[in-house]
Amino acid sequence: MISTLRTTGGTVPGNAVSGNAVPGNAVPGNAVPGNTGPGSAGPEADLFSLVPQRVPAAALALLRSARSGLAEADGESDPGMRYISAHLAALRAAAAIVAARGEPGSKRRRRPRPVWELLPEVEPALASWAAYFAAGAAKRAAAEAGLPRAATAREAEDLLRDAGTFLTVAERALGVAEELPLALPTAS
């Protein structure tokens, strides 16, 4: 996979999260609870007012890994593997936001916390996304355990689409834009 990320700095132009900014979200049954997730112009529209000028290298690496995971998921034919790869891509995108914003709370060491628990604390507008992907963690674990019907082809396709949308939201939240396509076309 060849992909280059660049930081845009400043603010993100236009309404970066409204339903018309990210295609593919008008699918019935694809809404995230709370109407603040994909396809809504809810509180996420205000999310991008404080875009940092510099994105830490660790966050950029996580975004690249998430993009790579989406490409891997897209190439999978097995629904379980497709679901696993898509869910892990979303997890990496969320981890990038947490890494860039810093873990909330005191500086003293505490027990490790799931990224889906931390994400709403560092970006409250993404709470619906966090709940949506956290709900899919058990299904991913079942697929990782090799259960044959852990995820249907439809569930895997829906998650892949939603993870792609979430990655776009994460990149925009961090002021990072994709310069090259996900994968270069292969010569026939």
Secondary structure as GFF3:
##gff-version 3
##sequence-region A 1 188
A	DSSP	beta_strand	5	7	.	.	.	ID=ss1
A	DSSP	three_ten_helix	43	50	.	.	.	ID=ss2
A	DSSP	alpha_helix	57	75	.	.	.	ID=ss3
A	DSSP	alpha_helix	79	101	.	.	.	ID=ss4
A	DSSP	alpha_helix	115	122	.	.	.	ID=ss5
A	DSSP	three_ten_helix	124	126	.	.	.	ID=ss6
A	DSSP	alpha_helix	127	135	.	.	.	ID=ss7
A	DSSP	alpha_helix	137	144	.	.	.	ID=ss8
A	DSSP	alpha_helix	153	173	.	.	.	ID=ss9
A	DSSP	beta_strand	176	178	.	.	.	ID=ss10
###
